[in-house]
Amino acid sequence: MSLQDDLTAVRRNLNELVRSVERLERDVEDAARQAPDTPRAPRREGMVTVPDTPYDSSLWKDVDDEGLGARDRRAP
């Protein structure tokens, strides 16, 4: 595939994405008009505080290390 073919494919995909987003925006507007009394979840804005305290080590008891397997066995 040539560079020109790649660019053409990217443009086509981008145009399809723009059309899909426009359809989604219209659908959301239509749904809002049809159900104006539907309560919406309150927006939660702002920063979330994450404590500096270490996690309880019992949370990790008997768990496998992702991608490494169980602690008492060797990884392949």
C-alpha atoms as a printed R data frame, in Angstrom:
   type eleno elety resid chain resno       x       y      z
1  ATOM     1    CA   MET     A     1   0.000   0.000  0.000
2  ATOM     2    CA   SER     A     2   1.392   3.397 -0.900
3  ATOM     3    CA   LEU     A     3   1.485   6.495  1.239
4  ATOM     4    CA   GLN     A     4  -1.250   8.034 -0.902
5  ATOM     5    CA   ASP     A     5  -3.476   4.996 -0.315
6  ATOM     6    CA   ASP     A     6  -2.847   5.271  3.427
7  ATOM     7    CA   LEU     A     7  -3.756   8.966  3.439
8  ATOM     8    CA   THR     A     8  -6.914   8.280  1.460
9  ATOM     9    CA   ALA     A     9  -7.929   5.576  3.947
10 ATOM    10    CA   VAL     A    10  -7.251   7.908  6.891
11 ATOM    11    CA   ARG     A    11  -9.333  10.675  5.316
12 ATOM    12    CA   ARG     A    12 -12.181   8.245  4.647
13 ATOM    13    CA   ASN     A    13 -12.086   6.965  8.222
14 ATOM    14    CA   LEU     A    14 -11.936  10.494  9.617
15 ATOM    15    CA   ASN     A    15 -14.921  11.550  7.526
16 ATOM    16    CA   GLU     A    16 -16.875   8.521  8.735
17 ATOM    17    CA   LEU     A    17 -15.966   9.378 12.332
18 ATOM    18    CA   VAL     A    18 -17.183  12.960 11.867
19 ATOM    19    CA   ARG     A    19 -20.470  11.699 10.402
20 ATOM    20    CA   SER     A    20 -20.889   9.239 13.280
21 ATOM    21    CA   VAL     A    21 -20.295  11.945 15.889
22 ATOM    22    CA   GLU     A    22 -22.784  14.237 14.164
23 ATOM    23    CA   ARG     A    23 -25.390  11.420 14.172
24 ATOM    24    CA   LEU     A    24 -24.698  10.771 17.843
25 ATOM    25    CA   GLU     A    25 -25.113  14.459 18.689
26 ATOM    26    CA   ARG     A    26 -28.457  14.524 16.849
27 ATOM    27    CA   ASP     A    27 -29.599  11.369 18.662
28 ATOM    28    CA   VAL     A    28 -28.682  12.872 22.039
29 ATOM    29    CA   GLU     A    29 -30.547  16.080 21.214
30 ATOM    30    CA   ASP     A    30 -33.606  14.088 20.104
31 ATOM    31    CA   ALA     A    31 -33.536  12.004 23.279
32 ATOM    32    CA   ALA     A    32 -33.260  15.149 25.409
33 ATOM    33    CA   ARG     A    33 -36.285  16.655 23.661
34 ATOM    34    CA   GLN     A    34 -38.355  13.475 24.112
35 ATOM    35    CA   ALA     A    35 -37.613  13.082 27.824
36 ATOM    36    CA   PRO     A    36 -37.004  16.552 29.280
37 ATOM    37    CA   ASP     A    37 -38.199  15.552 32.769
38 ATOM    38    CA   THR     A    38 -35.696  12.740 33.161
39 ATOM    39    CA   PRO     A    39 -33.421  13.485 36.120
40 ATOM    40    CA   ARG     A    40 -29.756  13.537 35.299
41 ATOM    41    CA   ALA     A    41 -26.938  12.409 37.510
42 ATOM    42    CA   PRO     A    42 -25.176  15.339 39.144
43 ATOM    43    CA   ARG     A    43 -21.836  16.263 37.622
44 ATOM    44    CA   ARG     A    44 -18.937  15.661 39.911
45 ATOM    45    CA   GLU     A    45 -16.167  18.045 39.151
46 ATOM    46    CA   GLY     A    46 -12.962  18.831 40.867
47 ATOM    47    CA   MET     A    47 -10.018  16.927 42.105
48 ATOM    48    CA   VAL     A    48 -10.157  13.591 43.874
49 ATOM    49    CA   THR     A    49  -7.929  13.206 46.893
50 ATOM    50    CA   VAL     A    50  -5.857  10.037 46.907
51 ATOM    51    CA   PRO     A    51  -4.393   9.195 50.319
52 ATOM    52    CA   ASP     A    52  -0.645   8.711 50.692
53 ATOM    53    CA   THR     A    53  -1.073   5.869 53.153
54 ATOM    54    CA   PRO     A    54  -0.036   2.428 51.870
55 ATOM    55    CA   TYR     A    55  -2.675  -0.105 50.908
56 ATOM    56    CA   ASP     A    56  -3.517  -2.904 53.290
57 ATOM    57    CA   SER     A    57  -1.231  -5.785 52.244
58 ATOM    58    CA   SER     A    58  -4.004  -8.311 52.943
59 ATOM    59    CA   LEU     A    59  -5.711  -7.025 49.799
60 ATOM    60    CA   TRP     A    60  -2.975  -8.662 47.739
61 ATOM    61    CA   LYS     A    61  -2.821 -11.982 49.568
62 ATOM    62    CA   ASP     A    62  -3.076 -15.013 47.249
63 ATOM    63    CA   VAL     A    63  -3.158 -12.983 44.033
64 ATOM    64    CA   ASP     A    64  -1.244 -13.635 40.847
65 ATOM    65    CA   ASP     A    65   1.061 -11.041 39.375
66 ATOM    66    CA   GLU     A    66  -0.519 -10.035 36.107
67 ATOM    67    CA   GLY     A    67   1.382 -11.621 33.270
68 ATOM    68    CA   LEU     A    68   3.801 -13.407 35.601
69 ATOM    69    CA   GLY     A    69   1.629 -16.157 37.051
70 ATOM    70    CA   ALA     A    70   1.445 -17.352 40.610
71 ATOM    71    CA   ARG     A    71   4.174 -16.491 43.097
72 ATOM    72    CA   ASP     A    72   5.116 -20.117 43.796
73 ATOM    73    CA   ARG     A    73   5.556 -21.058 40.117
74 ATOM    74    CA   ARG     A    74   7.897 -19.964 37.387
75 ATOM    75    CA   ALA     A    75   6.677 -17.910 34.473
76 ATOM    76    CA   PRO     A    76   6.936 -19.673 31.112
